[in-house]
Amino acid sequence: MEERHLTFRIREEGERLDSFLTRQMHRVSRSYVQELIKSGKVLVNGEVKNKPSYKIKRDEIVEVIIPSPRKLDVESEDLPIEIVYEDKDIIVVNKPQGMLTHPVGRQRTGTLVNALLFHSKDLSGIGGVLRPGIVHRLDRDTSGLLIVAKNDFSHRILSRNLKERKIKRIYWTLVKGEVSEDEGEIEIPLLKGFTGKKLVTPSLRGKEAFTYFKVIERFKGYTLLEVSLKTGRTHQIRVHLSYIGYPIVGDKMYGVSEFNLKGQLLHAKKIVFTHPRTKELMSFETPLPDYFRSVLEMLEKRDK
């Protein structure tokens, strides 16, 4: 596919360039538009404008260059993955603990994307050459359900629904300490950037973040929680729970390393969303991994 050119004449002034183009270019995300602007693919009256915040003026001519898709920079690998559901538009996959969602840094193999490319040659290109099909992510040591888009049509709609908080994601996690409230909300802004060994820290300079929790079961010294997200910041659940004094068991960055675990006991157990094409309400749930259940069973026996 060759690059495409789109042209728009401004009728009303004062709007941000990225907001205007997101409205005009149907079914594209604002982040995608911002990437085009920053990479010099947007011209206003023949001049490159690389600031998404540029305020457009009446009668200006905006030209957008849509580049041809780049060749994927990821190889397919025959890796075992659990496909929960699949049709011509989407895949719902149960990601195991210890597997990166997509290549990052020097690690180009062994990720969920590598496995998905072997399983299905049809993945959307919107995520870029390293993240084809990836609508949302899970941390390496977080297990559970992810939606993958098989085409750009589905990816754009799912990304928009995720941004508009129309996709419900429910997690189960085991934390250190006995949570006194039966349920609650954590509202603490989060700032990304290394502080010591931590990648994300609570900060008033950060982005707003909301986490809801509900107690499933209490043990001596531990609590099993159901957690849902209103926002989806990097490491949000892990940082929020650690901040209020209930770190996730097995979390080597923000929590406590116990029971000889390889990573945190955090599992994306349920996901509810509207199918991008059929508009059917879809709901999927997956059981806790064996290592997670083993810890719970051990605590139950100990507390008898």
C-alpha positions as CSV (number, residue, x, y, z in Angstrom):
1,M,0.0,0.0,0.0
2,E,1.4,3.4,-1.0
3,E,1.4,6.5,1.2
4,R,-1.8,8.6,1.1
5,H,-2.4,12.3,1.2
6,L,-5.4,13.9,2.9
7,T,-6.3,17.6,2.7
8,F,-8.6,19.7,4.9
9,R,-9.6,23.4,4.8
10,I,-10.2,25.0,8.3
11,R,-13.6,26.5,8.7
12,E,-13.4,27.4,12.4
13,E,-10.3,28.4,14.3
14,G,-9.0,27.9,17.8
15,E,-9.0,24.1,18.0
16,R,-5.9,22.1,18.6
17,L,-4.4,20.5,15.5
18,D,-4.4,17.0,16.9
19,S,-8.0,17.3,18.1
20,F,-9.2,18.6,14.7
21,L,-7.5,15.8,12.7
22,T,-8.7,13.1,15.1
23,R,-12.3,14.2,14.4
24,Q,-11.8,14.5,10.7
25,M,-9.8,11.2,10.2
26,H,-12.5,8.7,11.3
27,R,-11.5,5.7,13.4
28,V,-8.0,6.8,14.2
29,S,-6.7,7.4,17.7
30,R,-5.4,10.7,19.0
31,S,-2.1,9.2,19.8
32,Y,-1.7,8.0,16.2
33,V,-2.5,11.5,15.0
34,Q,0.1,13.0,17.4
35,E,2.7,10.6,16.1
36,L,2.0,11.8,12.6
37,I,2.3,15.4,13.6
38,K,5.6,14.9,15.6
39,S,7.1,12.9,12.8
40,G,6.6,15.8,10.3
41,K,3.7,14.2,8.4
42,V,1.3,17.2,8.8
43,L,1.7,20.4,6.9
44,V,-0.3,23.7,7.5
45,N,-0.2,26.0,4.5
46,G,2.7,24.0,3.1
47,E,4.8,24.2,6.3
48,V,5.5,21.3,8.7
49,K,3.8,21.7,12.0
50,N,5.2,19.2,14.6
51,K,3.4,20.4,17.7
52,P,0.0,18.6,18.3
53,S,-1.1,21.7,20.4
54,Y,-0.8,24.1,17.5
55,K,-4.1,26.2,17.3
56,I,-5.5,26.1,13.8
57,K,-6.8,29.2,12.0
58,R,-9.6,29.9,9.6
59,D,-8.9,29.1,5.9
60,E,-5.6,27.3,6.6
61,I,-5.0,24.2,4.5
62,V,-3.9,21.2,6.5
63,E,-2.3,18.3,4.6
64,V,-1.7,14.9,6.2
65,I,0.7,12.3,4.8
66,I,-0.3,8.8,5.8
67,P,2.8,6.7,5.3
68,S,2.8,3.2,3.8
69,P,2.9,0.5,6.4
70,R,6.4,-0.5,7.5
71,K,7.5,-4.1,7.5
72,L,7.2,-5.8,10.9
73,D,10.4,-5.9,12.9
74,V,9.3,-9.0,14.8
75,E,9.7,-12.7,13.9
76,S,7.0,-15.3,14.5
77,E,7.8,-18.0,17.1
78,D,6.0,-21.3,17.8
79,L,5.3,-20.6,21.5
80,P,2.5,-22.1,23.6
81,I,-0.3,-19.6,24.2
82,E,-3.9,-20.1,25.3
83,I,-6.4,-18.7,22.9
84,V,-9.7,-18.1,24.8
85,Y,-11.7,-16.8,21.8
86,E,-11.0,-15.9,18.2
87,D,-12.9,-14.7,15.1
88,K,-12.0,-12.8,12.0
89,D,-11.6,-9.5,14.0
90,I,-10.2,-10.2,17.4
91,I,-8.4,-12.7,19.6
92,V,-8.8,-13.0,23.3
93,V,-5.7,-14.6,24.8
94,N,-4.7,-15.7,28.3
95,K,-1.1,-14.4,28.8
96,P,1.1,-16.4,31.1
97,Q,3.2,-14.9,33.8
98,G,6.8,-14.2,32.7
99,M,6.0,-13.4,29.1
100,L,6.3,-9.8,27.8
101,T,3.3,-8.6,25.8
102,H,5.5,-7.2,23.0
103,P,9.2,-6.8,22.2
104,V,10.9,-4.0,24.1
105,G,14.5,-2.9,24.3
106,R,16.9,-5.6,23.2
107,Q,14.3,-8.4,23.8
108,R,12.9,-9.2,20.4
109,T,11.8,-12.8,21.0
110,G,9.8,-14.9,23.4
111,T,6.9,-12.3,23.7
112,L,3.2,-12.7,23.2
113,V,3.5,-10.8,19.9
114,N,6.0,-13.4,18.6
115,A,3.6,-16.2,19.5
116,L,0.6,-14.4,18.0
117,L,2.4,-13.8,14.7
118,F,3.0,-17.6,14.4
119,H,-0.7,-18.3,15.4
120,S,-2.2,-15.7,13.1
121,K,-0.7,-13.8,10.2
122,D,-3.5,-11.3,10.4
123,L,-2.8,-8.6,13.1
124,S,-3.5,-4.9,12.9
125,G,-0.7,-2.6,12.0
126,I,-1.8,0.3,14.1
127,G,0.4,-0.8,17.1
128,G,3.5,-0.3,15.0
129,V,6.3,-2.7,13.9
130,L,6.9,-3.9,17.4
131,R,3.3,-4.1,18.7
132,P,1.1,-5.4,15.9
133,G,-2.5,-6.1,17.2
134,I,-1.8,-5.0,20.7
135,V,-4.7,-2.9,22.0
136,H,-3.6,-2.9,25.7
137,R,-0.8,-4.5,27.7
138,L,-0.1,-6.6,30.8
139,D,3.2,-6.4,32.7
140,R,5.6,-9.3,32.1
141,D,4.8,-11.0,35.4
142,T,1.0,-10.2,35.3
143,S,-1.0,-13.0,33.9
144,G,-4.5,-13.0,32.3
145,L,-6.8,-11.8,29.6
146,L,-5.8,-9.5,26.7
147,I,-7.7,-8.4,23.6
148,V,-5.8,-8.5,20.3
149,A,-7.0,-6.8,17.1
150,K,-6.6,-8.7,13.8
151,N,-7.3,-5.7,11.6
152,D,-7.1,-1.9,11.7
153,F,-10.9,-1.5,11.8
154,S,-11.1,-3.5,15.1
155,H,-8.0,-1.9,16.6
156,R,-9.3,1.6,16.1
157,I,-12.7,0.9,17.7
158,L,-11.2,-1.1,20.6
159,S,-8.6,1.6,21.3
160,R,-11.3,4.3,21.3
161,N,-13.5,2.2,23.6
162,L,-10.5,1.6,25.9
163,K,-9.8,5.4,26.0
164,E,-13.5,6.1,26.7
165,R,-13.4,3.5,29.5
166,K,-15.9,1.2,27.9
167,I,-13.8,-1.9,28.4
168,K,-14.1,-3.5,31.8
169,R,-11.1,-5.3,33.2
170,I,-11.2,-7.1,36.5
171,Y,-8.1,-8.4,38.3
172,W,-7.5,-10.7,41.3
173,T,-4.5,-10.1,43.5
174,L,-3.1,-11.2,46.8
175,V,-1.7,-8.5,49.0
176,K,0.4,-8.4,52.2
177,G,-1.7,-7.3,55.1
178,E,-5.3,-7.6,56.2
179,V,-7.4,-4.9,54.4
180,S,-9.9,-3.5,56.9
181,E,-12.4,-2.0,54.4
182,D,-14.6,-4.4,52.4
183,E,-14.2,-2.2,49.4
184,G,-12.7,1.2,48.4
185,E,-11.3,3.5,45.8
186,I,-7.7,4.7,45.4
187,E,-7.3,8.1,43.7
188,I,-3.6,9.0,43.5
189,P,-1.8,10.6,40.5
190,L,1.1,8.5,39.1
191,L,4.3,9.8,37.5
192,K,6.4,7.6,35.2
193,G,10.2,7.8,35.5
194,F,12.7,5.8,37.5
195,T,13.1,6.7,41.1
196,G,15.6,4.3,42.5
197,K,14.4,0.8,41.4
198,K,10.8,2.0,40.9
199,L,9.5,2.9,37.4
200,V,6.3,4.6,38.6
201,T,5.8,6.8,41.7
202,P,2.8,8.6,43.3
203,S,3.1,12.3,42.5
204,L,0.9,15.3,42.3
205,R,2.7,16.1,39.0
206,G,1.6,12.8,37.6
207,K,-1.5,11.7,35.6
208,E,-4.8,11.0,37.3
209,A,-5.3,7.3,38.2
210,F,-8.3,5.5,39.8
211,T,-8.3,2.0,41.2
212,Y,-11.3,0.2,42.8
213,F,-10.9,-2.8,45.1
214,K,-13.2,-5.3,46.9
215,V,-12.2,-7.9,49.4
216,I,-12.8,-11.5,48.2
217,E,-11.2,-13.3,51.2
218,R,-9.1,-12.4,54.2
219,F,-6.3,-14.6,55.6
220,K,-4.0,-14.1,58.6
221,G,-1.6,-11.4,57.3
222,Y,-2.9,-11.4,53.7
223,T,-6.0,-10.4,51.7
224,L,-7.3,-11.6,48.3
225,L,-8.7,-8.6,46.4
226,E,-10.8,-8.1,43.3
227,V,-9.5,-4.9,41.5
228,S,-10.9,-2.9,38.6
229,L,-9.5,0.1,36.8
230,K,-11.0,3.4,35.8
231,T,-7.7,4.4,34.2
232,G,-4.9,2.2,32.9
233,R,-1.6,3.7,33.9
234,T,1.7,1.8,33.8
235,H,2.0,-0.4,37.0
236,Q,-1.2,1.3,38.4
237,I,-2.6,-1.5,40.5
238,R,0.9,-2.4,41.9
239,V,1.8,1.2,42.8
240,H,-1.6,2.1,44.2
241,L,-1.9,-0.9,46.5
242,S,1.7,-0.5,47.7
243,Y,1.1,3.1,48.4
244,I,-1.8,2.4,50.8
245,G,0.2,-0.2,52.6
246,Y,-0.9,-3.4,51.0
247,P,1.8,-4.4,48.5
248,I,1.2,-7.3,46.1
249,V,2.7,-10.6,47.1
250,G,5.6,-11.5,44.8
251,D,6.0,-8.0,43.4
252,K,9.8,-7.5,43.3
253,M,9.6,-3.8,42.4
254,Y,6.8,-2.4,44.6
255,G,5.8,-5.3,46.9
256,V,7.1,-8.2,48.9
257,S,8.9,-11.3,47.6
258,E,7.5,-14.3,49.4
259,F,6.6,-18.0,48.8
260,N,9.5,-18.3,46.4
261,L,7.4,-16.8,43.6
262,K,8.7,-15.8,40.2
263,G,6.5,-12.7,40.1
264,Q,3.5,-10.8,41.5
265,L,0.2,-12.6,42.2
266,L,-1.8,-10.4,39.9
267,H,-4.2,-12.0,37.4
268,A,-6.4,-10.3,34.8
269,K,-9.3,-12.6,35.5
270,K,-12.2,-11.1,33.6
271,I,-12.8,-8.8,30.6
272,V,-16.0,-7.3,29.3
273,F,-16.3,-5.4,26.0
274,T,-18.4,-4.7,23.0
275,H,-17.4,-6.5,19.8
276,P,-16.0,-3.9,17.4
277,R,-18.0,-5.3,14.4
278,T,-21.0,-7.1,15.7
279,K,-21.6,-4.8,18.7
280,E,-22.3,-7.9,20.8
281,L,-21.5,-7.6,24.5
282,M,-18.7,-10.1,25.1
283,S,-17.5,-11.4,28.5
284,F,-14.6,-13.7,29.2
285,E,-13.3,-15.1,32.5
286,T,-10.3,-17.3,33.2
287,P,-9.3,-19.2,36.4
288,L,-6.4,-18.3,38.5
289,P,-3.1,-19.9,37.5
290,D,-1.9,-23.0,39.4
291,Y,0.9,-21.1,41.3
292,F,-1.7,-18.5,42.5
293,R,-4.2,-21.1,43.6
294,S,-1.4,-23.1,45.4
295,V,-0.6,-20.0,47.6
296,L,-4.2,-19.5,48.5
297,E,-4.7,-23.2,49.4
298,M,-1.6,-23.0,51.6
299,L,-3.0,-20.0,53.4
300,E,-6.4,-21.7,53.8
301,K,-4.8,-24.8,55.4
302,R,-2.5,-22.7,57.6
303,D,-5.5,-20.7,59.0
304,K,-7.7,-23.7,59.8
